Amino acid sequence: MPKDNVIFDNVQSMELRESLLIMRAITHPLRLKIISFIDKHRSVSVHKLYTGLNLDQSIASQQLHILRSANLVRTQREGKFVYYQINYNTLARVNGLIEEFRKK
């Protein structure tokens, strides 16, 4: 196999893994609720998130970890508080991939 194909296959594999991580993150009903809640409030502390959605702190933290791993949310630290915002660039990329898939 030519060297260029190996590099190309590795890039495709990395993109596929990243896409799968993102799709796994956004197909969960609770994570969709969290994304919607953050979007509505623009910037949300963990405390506001779990009290606003009536979740256990551990569940909220676990779901936020998955969303962070998929690069769907960004964090901003202000003192001892961490605030979450939607990473709209990742969502736009996902929407673009879905549109490409629809065309095929």
N, CA, C and O atoms as CSV, one atom per row, in Angstrom:
chain,resi,resn,atom,element,x,y,z
A,1,MET,N,N,0.850,-1.176,0.000
A,1,MET,CA,C,0.000,0.000,0.000
A,1,MET,C,C,0.898,1.242,0.000
A,1,MET,O,O,1.822,1.326,0.809
A,2,PRO,N,N,0.642,2.212,-0.896
A,2,PRO,CA,C,1.448,3.433,-0.905
A,2,PRO,C,C,1.331,4.189,0.407
A,2,PRO,O,O,0.313,4.133,1.096
A,3,LYS,N,N,2.399,4.892,0.727
A,3,LYS,CA,C,2.469,5.621,1.993
A,3,LYS,C,C,1.338,6.637,2.142
A,3,LYS,O,O,0.803,6.800,3.239
A,4,ASP,N,N,0.960,7.328,1.050
A,4,ASP,CA,C,-0.107,8.329,1.107
A,4,ASP,C,C,-1.428,7.725,1.568
A,4,ASP,O,O,-2.170,8.363,2.315
A,5,ASN,N,N,-1.730,6.507,1.135
A,5,ASN,CA,C,-2.983,5.859,1.531
A,5,ASN,C,C,-3.019,5.557,3.027
A,5,ASN,O,O,-4.069,5.653,3.662
A,6,VAL,N,N,-1.857,5.190,3.587
A,6,VAL,CA,C,-1.799,4.910,5.023
A,6,VAL,C,C,-2.134,6.178,5.800
A,6,VAL,O,O,-2.914,6.135,6.751
A,7,ILE,N,N,-1.548,7.307,5.401
A,7,ILE,CA,C,-1.838,8.579,6.072
A,7,ILE,C,C,-3.306,8.923,5.906
A,7,ILE,O,O,-3.963,9.317,6.870
A,8,PHE,N,N,-3.830,8.780,4.692
A,8,PHE,CA,C,-5.230,9.097,4.426
A,8,PHE,C,C,-6.149,8.213,5.259
A,8,PHE,O,O,-7.123,8.699,5.835
A,9,ASP,N,N,-5.845,6.913,5.327
A,9,ASP,CA,C,-6.660,5.991,6.119
A,9,ASP,C,C,-6.634,6.374,7.595
A,9,ASP,O,O,-7.662,6.304,8.269
A,10,ASN,N,N,-5.466,6.781,8.109
A,10,ASN,CA,C,-5.363,7.194,9.506
A,10,ASN,C,C,-6.196,8.437,9.772
A,10,ASN,O,O,-6.846,8.531,10.814
A,11,VAL,N,N,-6.187,9.397,8.844
A,11,VAL,CA,C,-6.988,10.613,9.000
A,11,VAL,C,C,-8.460,10.252,9.008
A,11,VAL,O,O,-9.210,10.731,9.859
A,12,GLN,N,N,-8.884,9.415,8.073
A,12,GLN,CA,C,-10.281,8.997,8.030
A,12,GLN,C,C,-10.670,8.282,9.315
A,12,GLN,O,O,-11.754,8.508,9.852
A,13,SER,N,N,-9.795,7.427,9.805
A,13,SER,CA,C,-10.068,6.687,11.030
A,13,SER,C,C,-10.220,7.639,12.217
A,13,SER,O,O,-11.113,7.464,13.045
A,14,MET,N,N,-9.344,8.650,12.298
A,14,MET,CA,C,-9.428,9.622,13.392
A,14,MET,C,C,-10.729,10.416,13.292
A,14,MET,O,O,-11.395,10.637,14.304
A,15,GLU,N,N,-11.097,10.846,12.087
A,15,GLU,CA,C,-12.335,11.592,11.903
A,15,GLU,C,C,-13.545,10.727,12.244
A,15,GLU,O,O,-14.514,11.207,12.833
A,16,LEU,N,N,-13.483,9.469,11.877
A,16,LEU,CA,C,-14.579,8.557,12.182
A,16,LEU,C,C,-14.737,8.376,13.685
A,16,LEU,O,O,-15.853,8.412,14.203
A,17,ARG,N,N,-13.608,8.179,14.395
A,17,ARG,CA,C,-13.674,8.030,15.851
A,17,ARG,C,C,-14.241,9.290,16.500
A,17,ARG,O,O,-15.078,9.211,17.399
A,18,GLU,N,N,-13.782,10.445,16.040
A,18,GLU,CA,C,-14.280,11.713,16.588
A,18,GLU,C,C,-15.767,11.868,16.300
A,18,GLU,O,O,-16.524,12.289,17.175
A,19,SER,N,N,-16.192,11.537,15.093
A,19,SER,CA,C,-17.609,11.632,14.733
A,19,SER,C,C,-18.461,10.694,15.579
A,19,SER,O,O,-19.555,11.059,16.008
A,20,LEU,N,N,-17.963,9.497,15.815
A,20,LEU,CA,C,-18.702,8.541,16.645
A,20,LEU,C,C,-18.841,9.052,18.080
A,20,LEU,O,O,-19.898,8.903,18.693
A,21,LEU,N,N,-17.793,9.644,18.607
A,21,LEU,CA,C,-17.831,10.204,19.956
A,21,LEU,C,C,-18.880,11.319,20.040
A,21,LEU,O,O,-19.652,11.391,20.996
A,22,ILE,N,N,-18.893,12.175,19.035
A,22,ILE,CA,C,-19.869,13.273,19.004
A,22,ILE,C,C,-21.281,12.727,18.883
A,22,ILE,O,O,-22.174,13.160,19.613
A,23,MET,N,N,-21.498,11.787,17.980
A,23,MET,CA,C,-22.848,11.235,17.789
A,23,MET,C,C,-23.325,10.514,19.047
A,23,MET,O,O,-24.496,10.608,19.414
A,24,ARG,N,N,-22.423,9.800,19.703
A,24,ARG,CA,C,-22.792,9.128,20.955
A,24,ARG,C,C,-23.212,10.154,21.996
A,24,ARG,O,O,-24.163,9.940,22.748
A,25,ALA,N,N,-22.503,11.254,22.030
A,25,ALA,CA,C,-22.795,12.289,23.030
A,25,ALA,C,C,-24.140,12.959,22.780
A,25,ALA,O,O,-24.867,13.248,23.731
A,26,ILE,N,N,-24.482,13.207,21.531
A,26,ILE,CA,C,-25.710,13.965,21.270
A,26,ILE,C,C,-26.957,13.095,21.121
A,26,ILE,O,O,-28.062,13.625,21.000
A,27,THR,N,N,-26.804,11.787,21.127
A,27,THR,CA,C,-27.987,10.938,20.987
A,27,THR,C,C,-28.593,10.522,22.323
A,27,THR,O,O,-29.588,9.797,22.346
A,28,HIS,N,N,-28.027,10.955,23.402
A,28,HIS,CA,C,-28.531,10.606,24.727
A,28,HIS,C,C,-29.538,11.673,25.177
A,28,HIS,O,O,-29.204,12.858,25.157
A,29,PRO,N,N,-30.752,11.298,25.579
A,29,PRO,CA,C,-31.775,12.284,25.941
A,29,PRO,C,C,-31.355,13.261,27.041
A,29,PRO,O,O,-31.662,14.450,26.959
A,30,LEU,N,N,-30.664,12.777,28.058
A,30,LEU,CA,C,-30.249,13.671,29.142
A,30,LEU,C,C,-29.199,14.671,28.654
A,30,LEU,O,O,-29.226,15.842,29.032
A,31,ARG,N,N,-28.284,14.205,27.821
A,31,ARG,CA,C,-27.270,15.125,27.300
A,31,ARG,C,C,-27.900,16.161,26.373
A,31,ARG,O,O,-27.451,17.307,26.332
A,32,LEU,N,N,-28.922,15.774,25.639
A,32,LEU,CA,C,-29.640,16.755,24.815
A,32,LEU,C,C,-30.315,17.804,25.687
A,32,LEU,O,O,-30.328,18.987,25.344
A,33,LYS,N,N,-30.875,17.376,26.813
A,33,LYS,CA,C,-31.472,18.322,27.772
A,33,LYS,C,C,-30.412,19.283,28.305
A,33,LYS,O,O,-30.649,20.485,28.424
A,34,ILE,N,N,-29.254,18.740,28.621
A,34,ILE,CA,C,-28.162,19.563,29.151
A,34,ILE,C,C,-27.716,20.573,28.100
A,34,ILE,O,O,-27.534,21.750,28.410
A,35,ILE,N,N,-27.538,20.125,26.866
A,35,ILE,CA,C,-27.142,21.027,25.782
A,35,ILE,C,C,-28.180,22.136,25.619
A,35,ILE,O,O,-27.827,23.308,25.486
A,36,SER,N,N,-29.443,21.769,25.628
A,36,SER,CA,C,-30.515,22.753,25.492
A,36,SER,C,C,-30.508,23.756,26.648
A,36,SER,O,O,-30.687,24.956,26.438
A,37,PHE,N,N,-30.302,23.258,27.859
A,37,PHE,CA,C,-30.265,24.122,29.049
A,37,PHE,C,C,-29.099,25.112,28.961
A,37,PHE,O,O,-29.261,26.300,29.238
A,38,ILE,N,N,-27.942,24.615,28.577
A,38,ILE,CA,C,-26.777,25.500,28.448
A,38,ILE,C,C,-27.014,26.519,27.340
A,38,ILE,O,O,-26.697,27.698,27.498
A,39,ASP,N,N,-27.566,26.069,26.229
A,39,ASP,CA,C,-27.841,26.981,25.115
A,39,ASP,C,C,-28.800,28.092,25.543
A,39,ASP,O,O,-28.606,29.256,25.194
A,40,LYS,N,N,-29.813,27.731,26.285
A,40,LYS,CA,C,-30.808,28.708,26.750
A,40,LYS,C,C,-30.175,29.763,27.658
A,40,LYS,O,O,-30.523,30.942,27.587
A,41,HIS,N,N,-29.249,29.335,28.504
A,41,HIS,CA,C,-28.648,30.250,29.487
A,41,HIS,C,C,-27.303,30.816,29.041
A,41,HIS,O,O,-26.736,31.662,29.732
A,42,ARG,N,N,-26.790,30.371,27.915
A,42,ARG,CA,C,-25.512,30.821,27.335
A,42,ARG,C,C,-24.282,30.391,28.114
A,42,ARG,O,O,-23.316,29.921,27.511
A,43,SER,N,N,-24.283,30.533,29.424
A,43,SER,CA,C,-23.156,30.144,30.271
A,43,SER,C,C,-23.731,29.661,31.594
A,43,SER,O,O,-24.491,30.376,32.248
A,44,VAL,N,N,-23.364,28.442,31.985
A,44,VAL,CA,C,-23.997,27.809,33.148
A,44,VAL,C,C,-22.939,27.186,34.051
A,44,VAL,O,O,-22.035,26.493,33.584
A,45,SER,N,N,-23.065,27.443,35.350
A,45,SER,CA,C,-22.202,26.753,36.311
A,45,SER,C,C,-22.758,25.346,36.529
A,45,SER,O,O,-23.925,25.078,36.243
A,46,VAL,N,N,-21.924,24.468,37.029
A,46,VAL,CA,C,-22.368,23.103,37.306
A,46,VAL,C,C,-23.527,23.128,38.302
A,46,VAL,O,O,-24.505,22.398,38.144
A,47,HIS,N,N,-23.412,23.961,39.315
A,47,HIS,CA,C,-24.467,24.057,40.329
A,47,HIS,C,C,-25.800,24.471,39.700
A,47,HIS,O,O,-26.835,23.867,39.981
A,48,LYS,N,N,-25.775,25.484,38.865
A,48,LYS,CA,C,-27.012,25.933,38.205
A,48,LYS,C,C,-27.571,24.841,37.306
A,48,LYS,O,O,-28.787,24.677,37.200
A,49,LEU,N,N,-26.692,24.104,36.666
A,49,LEU,CA,C,-27.130,23.034,35.778
A,49,LEU,C,C,-27.830,21.927,36.546
A,49,LEU,O,O,-28.943,21.536,36.196
A,50,TYR,N,N,-27.186,21.420,37.589
A,50,TYR,CA,C,-27.816,20.281,38.267
A,50,TYR,C,C,-29.031,20.691,39.094
A,50,TYR,O,O,-29.943,19.884,39.273
A,51,THR,N,N,-29.066,21.921,39.602
A,51,THR,CA,C,-30.281,22.349,40.312
A,51,THR,C,C,-31.387,22.684,39.319
A,51,THR,O,O,-32.556,22.387,39.567
A,52,GLY,N,N,-31.026,23.299,38.197
A,52,GLY,CA,C,-32.026,23.663,37.186
A,52,GLY,C,C,-32.667,22.468,36.518
A,52,GLY,O,O,-33.835,22.523,36.131
A,53,LEU,N,N,-31.917,21.388,36.378
A,53,LEU,CA,C,-32.448,20.176,35.751
A,53,LEU,C,C,-32.818,19.099,36.765
A,53,LEU,O,O,-33.220,17.996,36.397
A,54,ASN,N,N,-32.677,19.435,38.047
A,54,ASN,CA,C,-33.014,18.508,39.122
A,54,ASN,C,C,-32.257,17.177,38.992
A,54,ASN,O,O,-32.854,16.101,38.993
A,55,LEU,N,N,-30.928,17.285,38.878
A,55,LEU,CA,C,-30.061,16.114,38.741
A,55,LEU,C,C,-29.170,15.984,39.958
A,55,LEU,O,O,-28.922,16.961,40.665
A,56,ASP,N,N,-28.689,14.775,40.200
A,56,ASP,CA,C,-27.623,14.592,41.179
A,56,ASP,C,C,-26.361,15.213,40.597
A,56,ASP,O,O,-26.142,15.175,39.386
A,57,GLN,N,N,-25.540,15.780,41.460
A,57,GLN,CA,C,-24.310,16.411,40.992
A,57,GLN,C,C,-23.422,15.417,40.243
A,57,GLN,O,O,-22.817,15.761,39.228
A,58,SER,N,N,-23.346,14.195,40.742
A,58,SER,CA,C,-22.481,13.194,40.100
A,58,SER,C,C,-22.963,12.865,38.687
A,58,SER,O,O,-22.149,12.671,37.784
A,59,ILE,N,N,-24.265,12.802,38.495
A,59,ILE,CA,C,-24.813,12.520,37.156
A,59,ILE,C,C,-24.521,13.678,36.220
A,59,ILE,O,O,-24.109,13.467,35.079
A,60,ALA,N,N,-24.733,14.907,36.695
A,60,ALA,CA,C,-24.443,16.084,35.872
A,60,ALA,C,C,-22.970,16.101,35.477
A,60,ALA,O,O,-22.642,16.349,34.317
A,61,SER,N,N,-22.092,15.843,36.422
A,61,SER,CA,C,-20.655,15.851,36.142
A,61,SER,C,C,-20.271,14.777,35.130
A,61,SER,O,O,-19.452,15.014,34.242
A,62,GLN,N,N,-20.864,13.600,35.269
A,62,GLN,CA,C,-20.580,12.504,34.347
A,62,GLN,C,C,-21.015,12.875,32.924
A,62,GLN,O,O,-20.274,12.641,31.969
A,63,GLN,N,N,-22.196,13.443,32.786
A,63,GLN,CA,C,-22.698,13.811,31.465
A,63,GLN,C,C,-21.889,14.963,30.866
A,63,GLN,O,O,-21.625,14.977,29.664
A,64,LEU,N,N,-21.501,15.916,31.694
A,64,LEU,CA,C,-20.673,17.028,31.216
A,64,LEU,C,C,-19.304,16.534,30.753
A,64,LEU,O,O,-18.741,17.062,29.794
A,65,HIS,N,N,-18.778,15.533,31.429
A,65,HIS,CA,C,-17.493,14.948,31.014
A,65,HIS,C,C,-17.603,14.378,29.603
A,65,HIS,O,O,-16.707,14.573,28.781
A,66,ILE,N,N,-18.678,13.687,29.325
A,66,ILE,CA,C,-18.888,13.113,27.984
A,66,ILE,C,C,-19.018,14.227,26.946
A,66,ILE,O,O,-18.454,14.129,25.856
A,67,LEU,N,N,-19.759,15.282,27.281
A,67,LEU,CA,C,-19.920,16.406,26.358
A,67,LEU,C,C,-18.593,17.132,26.124
A,67,LEU,O,O,-18.313,17.576,25.011
A,68,ARG,N,N,-17.787,17.251,27.168
A,68,ARG,CA,C,-16.457,17.867,27.014
A,68,ARG,C,C,-15.563,16.996,26.142
A,68,ARG,O,O,-14.847,17.506,25.280
A,69,SER,N,N,-15.600,15.689,26.360
A,69,SER,CA,C,-14.782,14.757,25.575
A,69,SER,C,C,-15.133,14.823,24.092
A,69,SER,O,O,-14.269,14.642,23.235
A,70,ALA,N,N,-16.386,15.079,23.800
A,70,ALA,CA,C,-16.838,15.192,22.414
A,70,ALA,C,C,-16.663,16.613,21.875
A,70,ALA,O,O,-17.022,16.895,20.732
A,71,ASN,N,N,-16.121,17.489,22.685
A,71,ASN,CA,C,-15.877,18.884,22.309
A,71,ASN,C,C,-17.179,19.641,21.990
A,71,ASN,O,O,-17.186,20.572,21.185
A,72,LEU,N,N,-18.259,19.229,22.626
A,72,LEU,CA,C,-19.553,19.896,22.412
A,72,LEU,C,C,-19.771,21.058,23.368
A,72,LEU,O,O,-20.602,21.929,23.112
A,73,VAL,N,N,-19.029,21.073,24.468
A,73,VAL,CA,C,-19.099,22.201,25.398
A,73,VAL,C,C,-17.685,22.677,25.709
A,73,VAL,O,O,-16.722,21.914,25.639
A,74,ARG,N,N,-17.587,23.950,26.051
A,74,ARG,CA,C,-16.325,24.556,26.469
A,74,ARG,C,C,-16.485,24.961,27.925
A,74,ARG,O,O,-17.598,25.164,28.409
A,75,THR,N,N,-15.363,25.075,28.610
A,75,THR,CA,C,-15.409,25.519,29.998
A,75,THR,C,C,-14.642,26.819,30.154
A,75,THR,O,O,-13.707,27.113,29.410
A,76,GLN,N,N,-15.066,27.581,31.140
A,76,GLN,CA,C,-14.388,28.815,31.508
A,76,GLN,C,C,-14.380,28.888,33.023
A,76,GLN,O,O,-15.425,28.841,33.671
A,77,ARG,N,N,-13.184,29.003,33.572
A,77,ARG,CA,C,-13.056,29.067,35.022
A,77,ARG,C,C,-13.037,30.523,35.455
A,77,ARG,O,O,-12.321,31.352,34.894
A,78,GLU,N,N,-13.849,30.811,36.477
A,78,GLU,CA,C,-13.861,32.127,37.115
A,78,GLU,C,C,-13.752,31.888,38.616
A,78,GLU,O,O,-14.736,31.564,39.281
A,79,GLY,N,N,-12.549,32.052,39.133
A,79,GLY,CA,C,-12.308,31.756,40.539
A,79,GLY,C,C,-12.483,30.275,40.785
A,79,GLY,O,O,-11.859,29.448,40.121
A,80,LYS,N,N,-13.341,29.940,41.749
A,80,LYS,CA,C,-13.560,28.518,42.039
A,80,LYS,C,C,-14.713,27.918,41.236
A,80,LYS,O,O,-15.024,26.737,41.389
A,81,PHE,N,N,-15.341,28.715,40.388
A,81,PHE,CA,C,-16.479,28.235,39.604
A,81,PHE,C,C,-16.063,27.918,38.170
A,81,PHE,O,O,-15.225,28.603,37.584
A,82,VAL,N,N,-16.665,26.869,37.620
A,82,VAL,CA,C,-16.464,26.499,36.221
A,82,VAL,C,C,-17.794,26.699,35.506
A,82,VAL,O,O,-18.834,26.208,35.946
A,83,TYR,N,N,-17.740,27.424,34.403
A,83,TYR,CA,C,-18.937,27.693,33.613
A,83,TYR,C,C,-18.827,26.954,32.280
A,83,TYR,O,O,-17.753,26.850,31.689
A,84,TYR,N,N,-19.969,26.447,31.830
A,84,TYR,CA,C,-20.035,25.703,30.579
A,84,TYR,C,C,-20.767,26.515,29.533
A,84,TYR,O,O,-21.788,27.145,29.810
A,85,GLN,N,N,-20.220,26.489,28.306
A,85,GLN,CA,C,-20.871,27.099,27.150
A,85,GLN,C,C,-20.874,26.066,26.014
A,85,GLN,O,O,-20.044,25.158,25.974
A,86,ILE,N,N,-21.813,26.232,25.115
A,86,ILE,CA,C,-21.886,25.352,23.950
A,86,ILE,C,C,-20.734,25.684,23.011
A,86,ILE,O,O,-20.411,26.854,22.810
A,87,ASN,N,N,-20.127,24.674,22.447
A,87,ASN,CA,C,-19.133,24.865,21.399
A,87,ASN,C,C,-19.887,24.793,20.065
A,87,ASN,O,O,-20.064,23.720,19.488
A,88,TYR,N,N,-20.319,25.952,19.600
A,88,TYR,CA,C,-21.140,26.017,18.394
A,88,TYR,C,C,-20.373,25.592,17.145
A,88,TYR,O,O,-20.987,25.162,16.169
A,89,ASN,N,N,-19.052,25.702,17.156
A,89,ASN,CA,C,-18.259,25.250,16.005
A,89,ASN,C,C,-18.405,23.745,15.804
A,89,ASN,O,O,-18.541,23.277,14.674
A,90,THR,N,N,-18.376,22.997,16.888
A,90,THR,CA,C,-18.538,21.537,16.785
A,90,THR,C,C,-19.949,21.200,16.313
A,90,THR,O,O,-20.118,20.320,15.470
A,91,LEU,N,N,-20.958,21.879,16.837
A,91,LEU,CA,C,-22.328,21.617,16.399
A,91,LEU,C,C,-22.513,21.943,14.927
A,91,LEU,O,O,-23.218,21.224,14.219
A,92,ALA,N,N,-21.894,23.009,14.458
A,92,ALA,CA,C,-21.981,23.371,13.042
A,92,ALA,C,C,-21.325,22.295,12.178
A,92,ALA,O,O,-21.831,21.952,11.109
A,93,ARG,N,N,-20.191,21.764,12.652
A,93,ARG,CA,C,-19.519,20.695,11.928
A,93,ARG,C,C,-20.391,19.443,11.858
A,93,ARG,O,O,-20.465,18.791,10.817
A,94,VAL,N,N,-21.045,19.114,12.959
A,94,VAL,CA,C,-21.939,17.950,12.987
A,94,VAL,C,C,-23.090,18.160,12.013
A,94,VAL,O,O,-23.442,17.256,11.256
A,95,ASN,N,N,-23.675,19.350,12.034
A,95,ASN,CA,C,-24.766,19.647,11.098
A,95,ASN,C,C,-24.300,19.506,9.653
A,95,ASN,O,O,-25.031,18.986,8.810
A,96,GLY,N,N,-23.088,19.968,9.369
A,96,GLY,CA,C,-22.534,19.838,8.025
A,96,GLY,C,C,-22.354,18.388,7.616
A,96,GLY,O,O,-22.656,18.016,6.482
A,97,LEU,N,N,-21.865,17.568,8.535
A,97,LEU,CA,C,-21.694,16.138,8.243
A,97,LEU,C,C,-23.036,15.465,7.985
A,97,LEU,O,O,-23.159,14.628,7.091
A,98,ILE,N,N,-24.032,15.836,8.771
A,98,ILE,CA,C,-25.370,15.256,8.581
A,98,ILE,C,C,-25.937,15.657,7.224
A,98,ILE,O,O,-26.542,14.830,6.540
A,99,GLU,N,N,-25.751,16.903,6.829
A,99,GLU,CA,C,-26.229,17.368,5.534
A,99,GLU,C,C,-25.510,16.625,4.389
A,99,GLU,O,O,-26.134,16.256,3.394
A,100,GLU,N,N,-24.206,16.415,4.543
A,100,GLU,CA,C,-23.466,15.655,3.537
A,100,GLU,C,C,-24.018,14.248,3.421
A,100,GLU,O,O,-24.185,13.730,2.317
A,101,PHE,N,N,-24.302,13.628,4.554
A,101,PHE,CA,C,-24.838,12.274,4.571
A,101,PHE,C,C,-26.206,12.225,3.888
A,101,PHE,O,O,-26.498,11.293,3.139
A,102,ARG,N,N,-27.037,13.227,4.148
A,102,ARG,CA,C,-28.381,13.278,3.544
A,102,ARG,C,C,-28.312,13.338,2.021
A,102,ARG,O,O,-29.159,12.762,1.337
A,103,LYS,N,N,-27.316,14.026,1.495
A,103,LYS,CA,C,-27.177,14.193,0.049
A,103,LYS,C,C,-26.778,12.903,-0.658
A,103,LYS,O,O,-27.015,12.749,-1.856
A,104,LYS,N,N,-26.168,11.973,0.088
A,104,LYS,CA,C,-25.687,10.722,-0.541
A,104,LYS,C,C,-26.749,9.725,-0.740
A,104,LYS,O,O,-26.486,8.638,-1.254
